[in-house]
Amino acid sequence: MSYWLGLMSGTSMDAVDAVLVSFESRSLSIHNTHSLAYPDDLRQRLLLATRDHGTPDELGELDSLVGQHFARAASELIAQAGIAASDISGIGSHGQTVRHQPSGSAPFSMQIGSAALIAEATGVTTVSDFRSRDIAAGGQGAPLVPAFHKWLFESNEQDRCILNLGGIANITWLPAGNRKPIVGFDTGPANALLDAWCLHQTGRHYDEGGHLASEGTTHPELLTSMLSDAYFSKPAPKSTGKERFNLDWVLTHLQRFPALPPEDVQRTLLQLTVTTVLQQLPQETTNMAVYACGGGTFNTLLMNELRLGLGSVALATTAELGLDSQWVEPVAFAWLARQTLRGLPGNVPEVTGASGERVLGAIYPA
């Protein structure tokens, strides 16, 4: 059996998720999973780096520290599985995004977490830096997971929309029977602003179950102000991150509404996620179901509001399609490493805007 290992930490920056998986022709099997939380001090330094507070020395040190943390997550997973490093064909490491600027005269996307350290610590060939080649080809470098969504979740009978509720929300629309090209892009913030405001007000890293938001009410004027951000009406291909949607962004909009209770702000931020997702879902379908994944699926209020807004369109999680919602993205980067090491493309030009298919990633041999 050929094992692959995927490593992922998203814009929520709470933990490194590691998964050991094997792939068949159009299916997969998960053998072991492991999550390794970031230490609070490292997480705080990463959050500051995303807000453009990282000097060259700081970014270099963070690259090493995050690489060590990713390597530890992988090594602990391998030990847990009780297999030898030689049994693993490759590791796909997303790294930790600290800046994503895919537009302008010098576009780039920066993921730190030294893959050299991962390969050295595990003895397994490691693939990283998946976004740079797509950007070099004129693409956004994101989202990259739609290629995996297409491989695993596409149906001949049902239009499917895969909704990832990470720090940033993104959708992949898979028309039934491949009758049209797939569509995928970032819709805007999901957990990023919810987490940032909750931490700012309560000291807790996230609003468990949406409890703080459930104590408040949506403030229509604040919601309208937030919805005026030009990103939401920008046509695809498009991608975004915490360099745009962060606590400072929230505080800027709050300047006009200084006396709002914290719970009302939290509820309004939740409604912002719901509204921007619903407004940007594909409309040209009558046979669509939405399958959610990512940390936002654990926010009961968020899921309930999405379900209410979708009306007759069914909302479930990817668990109904055979893959637990928590592990979709780490599995995707294991799959992308497999594509790379087989010399196969990992991007979808219709999604990212790249000039063509490309083999993605930088390879660090064992």
C-alpha positions in Angstrom: 0.0 0.0 0.0 1.2 3.5 -0.8 0.7 6.0 2.0 0.7 9.8 1.7 0.8 12.3 4.5 -0.9 15.7 4.3 -0.2 18.7 6.6 -2.4 21.8 6.8 -2.8 24.9 9.0 -5.3 27.4 7.7 -5.9 31.1 8.3 -7.4 30.3 11.7 -3.9 29.3 12.9 -5.1 27.1 15.7 -3.3 23.8 14.9 -1.5 21.7 12.4 -3.8 19.0 11.1 -2.0 15.9 9.9 -3.5 12.9 8.0 -2.2 9.6 6.7 -4.1 8.5 3.6 -4.0 6.1 0.7 -5.7 6.8 -2.6 -7.4 4.5 -5.0 -8.7 5.3 -8.5 -11.5 7.7 -7.4 -11.6 7.1 -3.7 -9.4 7.2 -0.6 -8.9 5.7 2.9 -7.9 7.7 6.0 -5.6 5.6 8.2 -4.6 8.0 11.0 -5.2 11.6 11.9 -3.5 14.0 14.4 -3.9 17.6 15.3 -1.0 19.5 17.0 -2.0 22.9 18.5 0.3 25.9 18.1 1.8 27.1 21.4 0.1 30.4 22.3 3.3 32.4 21.9 4.0 31.1 18.4 0.4 31.6 17.4 0.5 35.2 18.6 3.7 35.9 16.6 2.1 34.4 13.5 -1.0 36.6 14.0 1.2 39.7 14.2 3.1 38.6 11.1 -0.1 38.4 9.1 -0.7 42.1 10.1 2.6 43.0 8.5 4.6 43.2 11.7 7.3 40.7 10.6 10.9 41.8 10.1 13.2 39.7 8.0 14.7 38.2 11.1 11.2 37.4 12.6 10.0 35.8 9.4 13.1 33.7 9.1 12.8 32.5 12.6 9.1 31.8 12.2 9.8 29.8 9.1 12.1 27.6 11.1 9.8 27.3 14.2 6.7 26.5 12.1 8.7 24.0 10.1 9.7 22.3 13.4 6.1 22.3 14.5 4.9 20.8 11.2 7.7 18.2 11.4 6.6 17.3 14.9 3.0 16.8 13.8 4.1 14.5 11.0 6.5 12.5 13.1 3.9 12.0 15.8 1.4 10.8 13.2 3.9 8.4 11.8 4.7 7.0 15.2 1.0 6.8 16.0 0.4 4.8 12.8 3.2 2.4 13.6 4.7 2.4 10.1 8.2 3.2 8.7 9.0 6.4 6.9 9.9 4.3 3.9 6.2 3.2 3.7 5.2 6.8 2.9 5.5 8.0 -0.7 5.5 11.7 0.1 4.3 14.5 2.4 2.3 17.5 1.1 2.7 20.5 3.4 0.6 23.6 2.8 2.6 25.6 5.3 1.3 28.6 7.2 0.1 31.5 5.1 1.3 34.8 6.5 0.7 37.0 3.4 -1.3 36.5 0.2 -1.0 39.2 -2.4 -1.8 37.6 -5.8 -2.5 40.9 -7.6 -0.5 43.9 -8.6 2.9 44.3 -10.3 4.7 41.8 -8.1 2.2 39.1 -7.0 3.1 36.5 -4.4 1.8 34.2 -1.7 3.9 33.5 1.3 3.6 30.2 3.2 6.2 29.6 5.9 7.2 26.3 7.6 10.5 25.0 6.3 9.8 21.9 4.2 13.5 21.1 4.4 13.1 20.6 8.2 10.1 18.4 7.6 12.0 16.2 5.1 15.0 16.0 7.4 13.0 15.2 10.5 10.8 12.5 8.9 13.0 11.0 6.3 10.1 11.4 3.8 10.2 13.4 0.5 8.2 16.6 1.2 6.4 18.9 -1.3 5.6 22.5 -0.3 5.1 26.0 -1.8 2.2 24.9 -3.9 0.9 28.4 -4.8 3.9 30.0 -6.4 3.9 28.2 -9.7 0.2 29.0 -10.3 0.9 32.7 -9.5 3.9 32.7 -11.9 1.5 31.4 -14.6 -0.8 34.4 -14.0 -3.1 32.8 -11.5 -4.3 33.7 -8.0 -2.5 30.7 -6.4 -5.8 30.0 -4.7 -8.0 28.3 -4.1 -6.1 25.1 -4.9 -8.3 22.5 -3.3 -11.0 22.6 -6.0 -8.8 20.2 -8.1 -9.1 17.7 -5.3 -12.8 18.4 -4.8 -13.4 17.6 -8.5 -11.4 14.4 -8.3 -13.3 13.1 -5.3 -16.7 14.7 -5.1 -17.9 15.3 -8.7 -21.2 13.6 -9.5 -23.0 12.7 -12.7 -26.4 13.2 -11.2 -26.1 16.2 -8.7 -24.7 19.7 -8.9 -22.5 19.9 -5.8 -21.1 23.0 -4.1 -18.3 22.3 -1.7 -18.2 25.1 0.9 -15.1 25.4 3.0 -15.6 27.4 6.1 -12.1 28.0 7.3 -10.7 31.4 8.3 -11.7 32.4 4.7 -14.7 30.9 3.0 -14.4 29.4 -0.4 -16.7 27.5 -2.7 -16.2 24.9 -5.4 -19.2 24.4 -7.8 -19.1 21.0 -9.5 -21.8 20.9 -12.2 -23.3 17.4 -12.6 -21.7 15.3 -15.3 -19.0 17.9 -16.0 -21.4 19.7 -18.3 -19.8 23.0 -17.5 -16.3 24.1 -16.2 -16.0 24.0 -12.4 -16.1 27.3 -10.5 -14.1 28.1 -7.4 -13.1 31.2 -5.4 -12.9 32.8 -2.0 -16.2 34.4 -1.0 -14.7 36.4 1.9 -14.3 35.9 5.6 -15.7 32.9 7.5 -14.0 32.2 10.9 -11.2 34.8 10.5 -13.3 37.8 11.7 -15.4 35.8 14.1 -12.3 34.5 15.8 -10.5 37.8 15.8 -13.4 39.7 17.4 -14.0 36.9 20.0 -10.4 36.9 21.0 -10.4 40.8 21.2 -13.4 40.8 23.5 -13.2 37.7 25.5 -9.7 36.3 25.3 -11.1 33.1 23.8 -9.7 32.0 20.5 -13.1 31.2 19.0 -16.8 31.5 19.7 -17.6 27.9 20.5 -20.9 26.9 18.9 -21.6 30.5 18.1 -22.7 31.1 21.7 -21.5 34.8 21.8 -23.2 35.6 18.5 -26.4 33.9 19.7 -26.6 36.4 22.5 -26.6 39.4 20.1 -28.6 40.7 17.1 -27.5 41.7 13.7 -26.9 45.4 13.3 -28.2 46.3 9.8 -26.2 49.5 9.3 -22.9 47.8 10.3 -23.7 44.9 8.1 -24.4 47.2 5.2 -21.1 49.0 5.8 -19.1 45.8 5.8 -20.9 44.5 2.7 -19.7 47.6 0.8 -16.2 46.2 0.7 -15.3 46.0 -3.0 -14.0 42.4 -2.6 -17.5 41.0 -2.4 -18.6 42.3 -5.8 -15.3 41.5 -7.5 -15.7 38.9 -10.2 -13.8 35.6 -10.0 -11.1 34.5 -10.2 -10.4 36.0 -6.8 -8.8 35.0 -3.5 -8.2 36.8 -0.2 -6.9 36.4 3.3 -6.2 38.0 6.7 -4.1 40.7 5.1 -7.5 42.2 4.1 -10.0 40.7 6.5 -8.7 41.2 10.0 -9.4 42.9 13.3 -8.3 46.3 12.0 -10.9 45.9 9.2 -13.6 45.3 11.8 -12.5 48.2 14.0 -12.5 50.6 11.0 -16.1 49.8 10.2 -17.0 50.1 13.9 -15.8 53.7 14.0 -19.3 54.8 12.9 -20.9 52.5 15.6 -18.8 52.9 18.7 -21.4 51.9 21.3 -22.4 48.5 19.9 -22.5 45.6 22.4 -19.8 43.0 21.6 -22.4 40.3 21.1 -24.1 42.4 18.4 -20.8 42.8 16.6 -20.2 39.1 16.8 -23.7 38.3 15.4 -23.3 40.8 12.6 -19.9 39.3 11.6 -21.6 35.9 11.5 -24.3 37.3 9.3 -21.6 38.8 7.1 -20.2 35.3 6.4 -23.7 33.9 5.8 -24.7 36.8 3.4 -21.5 36.8 1.4 -21.6 33.1 0.9 -25.3 33.0 -0.1 -24.9 36.0 -2.5 -22.1 34.3 -4.3 -23.4 30.8 -4.7 -24.1 29.7 -8.3 -27.6 30.6 -9.4 -27.8 28.6 -12.7 -28.8 25.3 -11.1 -31.9 23.6 -9.9 -30.4 20.4 -8.6 -27.8 21.6 -6.2 -26.7 20.5 -2.7 -24.1 22.2 -0.6 -21.6 20.2 1.4 -19.6 22.1 4.0 -16.2 21.4 5.5 -13.7 23.2 7.7 -13.8 24.5 11.3 -17.0 26.6 10.6 -19.0 23.4 10.5 -18.7 23.2 14.3 -20.3 26.6 14.7 -23.9 25.5 15.2 -25.4 29.0 14.7 -23.5 29.6 11.5 -24.6 26.3 10.0 -28.2 26.9 11.1 -28.2 30.4 9.5 -26.7 29.0 6.3 -29.4 26.3 6.2 -32.1 28.8 6.7 -30.8 31.1 4.0 -30.4 28.2 1.5 -34.1 27.3 1.8 -34.8 24.4 -0.4 -31.1 23.7 -1.2 -29.9 21.0 1.0 -26.9 21.6 3.3 -24.8 18.8 4.8 -21.2 18.2 5.5 -18.7 16.4 3.4 -19.0 13.5 5.9 -22.1 12.5 3.8 -19.7 12.1 0.8 -17.3 9.9 2.8 -14.8 12.5 4.1 -15.0 14.0 7.5 -15.2 17.8 7.2 -12.2 18.4 9.4 -9.8 16.5 7.2 -10.7 17.7 3.7 -7.9 20.2 3.3 -5.0 18.1 4.8 -6.1 15.2 2.6 -6.2 17.6 -0.4 -2.5 18.6 0.1 -1.5 14.9 0.4 -3.3 14.4 -2.9 -1.6 17.5 -4.4 1.8 16.1 -3.3 0.9 12.9 -5.1 0.1 14.9 -8.2 3.4 16.7 -8.1 5.5 13.6 -7.6 3.7 12.0 -10.5 4.3 15.0 -12.7 0.6 15.8 -12.9 -1.0 19.2 -12.7 -2.6 20.4 -9.4 -4.3 23.6 -10.4 -7.6 24.3 -12.2 -7.0 27.3 -14.5 -10.7 28.1 -14.7 -10.6 28.6 -10.9 -7.3 30.4 -10.3 -7.0 32.3 -13.6 -3.6 30.7 -14.5 -2.7 30.5 -18.2 -2.8 26.7 -18.1 -2.4 23.6 -16.0 0.8 23.4 -14.0 2.7 20.9 -11.9 2.8 22.6 -8.5 5.2 22.7 -5.6 8.8 22.5 -4.6 10.2 19.1 -3.8 12.6 18.3 -0.9 13.8 14.7 -1.3 14.2 12.5 1.7 
